[in-house]
Amino acid sequence: MADQRTTLALARIAGALERIEAASSQPKAPDKPAMAALVARHEALRESVSGSLADLDALIGKLER
């Protein structure tokens, strides 16, 4: 009885793995509006960080004098 349950469980696991492999091999279309929003957020963050680093650089420069 335990052997039968183990066999059935292994068969279910194998089936699940096959479904996962099939789903992962199908290419997904990129979400263009989401990608555009992500690019815009990345650029805004990049500008903000660049400004902060420039401020820190100026502050360190003043402290070193």
Secondary structure as a PSIPRED ss2 file (coil, helix, strand):
# PSIPRED VFORMAT (PSIPRED V4.0)

   1 M C   1.000  0.000  0.000
   2 A H   0.000  1.000  0.000
   3 D H   0.000  1.000  0.000
   4 Q H   0.000  1.000  0.000
   5 R H   0.000  1.000  0.000
   6 T H   0.000  1.000  0.000
   7 T H   0.000  1.000  0.000
   8 L H   0.000  1.000  0.000
   9 A H   0.000  1.000  0.000
  10 L H   0.000  1.000  0.000
  11 A H   0.000  1.000  0.000
  12 R H   0.000  1.000  0.000
  13 I H   0.000  1.000  0.000
  14 A H   0.000  1.000  0.000
  15 G H   0.000  1.000  0.000
  16 A H   0.000  1.000  0.000
  17 L H   0.000  1.000  0.000
  18 E H   0.000  1.000  0.000
  19 R H   0.000  1.000  0.000
  20 I H   0.000  1.000  0.000
  21 E H   0.000  1.000  0.000
  22 A H   0.000  1.000  0.000
  23 A H   0.000  1.000  0.000
  24 S H   0.000  1.000  0.000
  25 S H   0.000  1.000  0.000
  26 Q C   1.000  0.000  0.000
  27 P C   1.000  0.000  0.000
  28 K C   1.000  0.000  0.000
  29 A C   1.000  0.000  0.000
  30 P C   1.000  0.000  0.000
  31 D C   1.000  0.000  0.000
  32 K H   0.000  1.000  0.000
  33 P H   0.000  1.000  0.000
  34 A H   0.000  1.000  0.000
  35 M H   0.000  1.000  0.000
  36 A H   0.000  1.000  0.000
  37 A H   0.000  1.000  0.000
  38 L H   0.000  1.000  0.000
  39 V H   0.000  1.000  0.000
  40 A H   0.000  1.000  0.000
  41 R H   0.000  1.000  0.000
  42 H H   0.000  1.000  0.000
  43 E H   0.000  1.000  0.000
  44 A H   0.000  1.000  0.000
  45 L H   0.000  1.000  0.000
  46 R H   0.000  1.000  0.000
  47 E H   0.000  1.000  0.000
  48 S H   0.000  1.000  0.000
  49 V H   0.000  1.000  0.000
  50 S H   0.000  1.000  0.000
  51 G H   0.000  1.000  0.000
  52 S H   0.000  1.000  0.000
  53 L H   0.000  1.000  0.000
  54 A H   0.000  1.000  0.000
  55 D H   0.000  1.000  0.000
  56 L H   0.000  1.000  0.000
  57 D H   0.000  1.000  0.000
  58 A H   0.000  1.000  0.000
  59 L H   0.000  1.000  0.000
  60 I H   0.000  1.000  0.000
  61 G H   0.000  1.000  0.000
  62 K H   0.000  1.000  0.000
  63 L H   0.000  1.000  0.000
  64 E H   0.000  1.000  0.000
  65 R C   1.000  0.000  0.000
